[in-house]
């Protein structure tokens, strides 16, 4: 599943409540995003490949 950061967070509830978990999963590298640019509501996120 790939989509914008806020749109994907909204699938699980209020983005303000869900985004901290999304950021944590990005930190753990369970989700991936192009972090060479600042995160925004248009940032595309996807599940990381299994290791």
Residue frames as a rotation matrix with the C-alpha (Angstrom) as fourth column:
UNK 1
0.586 0.810 0.000 0.00
0.810 -0.586 0.000 0.00
0.000 0.000 -1.000 0.00
UNK 2
-0.645 -0.763 -0.021 1.42
0.759 -0.644 0.090 3.35
-0.082 0.042 0.996 -1.03
UNK 3
0.394 0.765 0.509 -0.10
0.757 -0.585 0.292 6.79
0.521 0.270 -0.809 -0.64
UNK 4
-0.030 -0.413 0.910 0.39
-0.145 -0.899 -0.413 10.23
0.989 -0.144 -0.033 0.78
UNK 5
-0.859 -0.465 -0.215 1.39
0.148 0.177 -0.973 10.49
0.491 -0.868 -0.083 4.43
UNK 6
-0.760 0.602 0.244 -1.78
-0.584 -0.468 -0.663 12.16
-0.285 -0.647 0.708 5.68
UNK 7
0.068 0.822 -0.565 -4.14
-0.917 0.275 0.289 10.14
0.393 0.498 0.773 3.47
UNK 8
-0.184 -0.198 -0.963 -2.67
0.015 0.979 -0.204 6.85
0.983 -0.052 -0.177 4.70
UNK 9
-0.985 -0.161 -0.058 -2.79
0.068 -0.056 -0.996 8.03
0.157 -0.985 0.066 8.34
UNK 10
-0.506 0.858 0.088 -6.44
-0.858 -0.491 -0.153 9.05
-0.088 -0.153 0.984 7.87
UNK 11
-0.097 0.449 -0.888 -7.31
-0.442 0.780 0.443 5.46
0.892 0.435 0.122 6.94
UNK 12
-0.413 -0.175 -0.894 -6.62
0.571 0.715 -0.403 4.52
0.709 -0.677 -0.195 10.57
UNK 13
0.293 0.581 -0.759 -8.37
0.947 -0.285 0.147 7.45
-0.131 -0.762 -0.634 12.25
UNK 14
0.984 0.068 -0.164 -7.69
0.073 -0.997 0.024 11.08
-0.162 -0.035 -0.986 13.07
UNK 15
0.550 -0.824 0.135 -4.34
0.380 0.103 -0.919 11.92
0.744 0.557 0.369 11.42
UNK 16
0.211 -0.469 0.858 -3.31
-0.699 -0.686 -0.203 14.02
0.684 -0.557 -0.472 14.45
UNK 17
0.576 0.059 0.815 -3.64
-0.722 0.504 0.474 10.93
-0.383 -0.862 0.333 16.62
UNK 18
0.929 -0.124 0.348 -2.15
0.234 0.926 -0.296 8.48
-0.286 0.357 0.889 14.08
UNK 19
0.774 -0.628 0.083 0.83
-0.206 -0.373 -0.905 10.47
0.599 0.683 -0.418 12.72
UNK 20
0.266 -0.737 0.621 3.06
-0.955 -0.115 0.273 9.91
-0.129 -0.666 -0.735 15.79
UNK 21
0.419 -0.070 0.905 2.80
-0.113 0.985 0.128 6.16
-0.901 -0.156 0.405 15.16
UNK 22
0.956 -0.084 0.280 3.53
0.290 0.142 -0.946 6.67
0.040 0.986 0.160 11.46
UNK 23
0.569 -0.792 0.220 6.64
-0.679 -0.604 -0.418 8.67
0.464 0.089 -0.881 12.35
UNK 24
0.216 -0.463 0.860 7.71
-0.760 0.474 0.446 5.94
-0.613 -0.749 -0.250 14.78
UNK 25
0.656 0.078 0.750 7.31
0.270 0.905 -0.330 3.28
-0.705 0.419 0.573 12.07
UNK 26
0.894 -0.432 0.120 9.36
-0.058 -0.377 -0.924 5.46
0.444 0.820 -0.362 9.69
UNK 27
0.348 -0.780 0.520 12.04
-0.936 -0.324 0.141 5.71
0.059 -0.536 -0.842 12.40
UNK 28
0.168 -0.221 0.961 12.06
-0.417 0.867 0.273 1.92
-0.893 -0.446 0.054 12.78
UNK 29
-0.638 -0.387 -0.666 12.21
-0.730 0.029 0.682 1.57
-0.245 0.921 -0.302 8.98
UNK 30
-0.562 0.571 0.598 9.02
0.409 0.821 -0.398 -0.49
-0.719 0.021 -0.695 8.87
UNK 31
0.755 0.641 0.136 7.61
0.475 -0.394 -0.787 2.21
-0.451 0.659 -0.602 6.59
UNK 32
-0.389 -0.898 0.204 9.64
0.816 -0.234 0.529 3.94
-0.427 0.372 0.824 3.91
UNK 33
0.854 0.515 -0.075 9.54
0.419 -0.765 -0.490 7.41
-0.310 0.387 -0.869 2.42
UNK 34
0.202 -0.772 0.602 11.91
0.709 -0.308 -0.634 9.67
0.675 0.555 0.486 0.50
UNK 35
0.702 0.045 -0.711 13.50
0.661 -0.415 0.626 11.41
-0.267 -0.909 -0.321 3.48
UNK 36
-0.473 -0.852 0.225 15.84
0.875 -0.425 0.231 13.47
-0.102 0.306 0.946 1.32
UNK 37
-0.495 0.431 0.754 12.96
0.075 -0.843 0.532 15.98
0.865 0.320 0.385 1.22
UNK 38
-0.864 0.243 0.441 11.00
-0.500 -0.300 -0.813 17.45
-0.065 -0.923 0.380 4.15
UNK 39
-0.736 0.675 0.042 7.97
0.668 0.735 -0.119 15.42
-0.111 -0.059 -0.992 5.20
UNK 40
-0.799 0.580 -0.158 4.67
-0.586 -0.810 -0.011 16.94
-0.135 0.084 0.987 4.08
UNK 41
0.016 0.895 0.446 1.10
-0.473 0.399 -0.786 15.87
-0.881 -0.198 0.429 3.49
UNK 42
0.719 0.217 -0.660 2.16
-0.694 0.189 -0.694 14.87
-0.026 0.958 0.287 -0.04
UNK 43
-0.395 -0.911 0.119 5.04
-0.910 0.406 0.089 12.60
-0.130 -0.073 -0.989 1.06
UNK 44
0.442 0.498 -0.746 4.53
-0.626 0.767 0.141 9.09
0.642 0.405 0.651 -0.29
UNK 45
-0.273 -0.461 0.844 4.92
-0.907 0.415 -0.068 6.29
-0.319 -0.785 -0.531 2.23
UNK 46
0.402 0.386 -0.830 4.94
-0.607 0.791 0.074 2.54
0.686 0.474 0.553 1.75
UNK 47
0.928 -0.093 0.361 5.62
-0.223 0.639 0.737 -0.62
-0.299 -0.764 0.572 3.71
UNK 48
-0.025 -0.991 -0.129 9.25
-0.966 -0.009 0.259 -1.60
-0.258 0.132 -0.957 3.91
UNK 49
0.304 0.027 -0.952 10.22
-0.538 0.830 -0.149 -4.87
0.786 0.557 0.267 2.27
UNK 50
0.991 0.031 0.133 10.68
-0.124 0.606 0.786 -7.83
-0.056 -0.795 0.604 4.60
UNK 51
0.249 -0.968 0.023 14.26
-0.968 -0.249 -0.028 -8.26
0.033 -0.015 -0.999 5.72
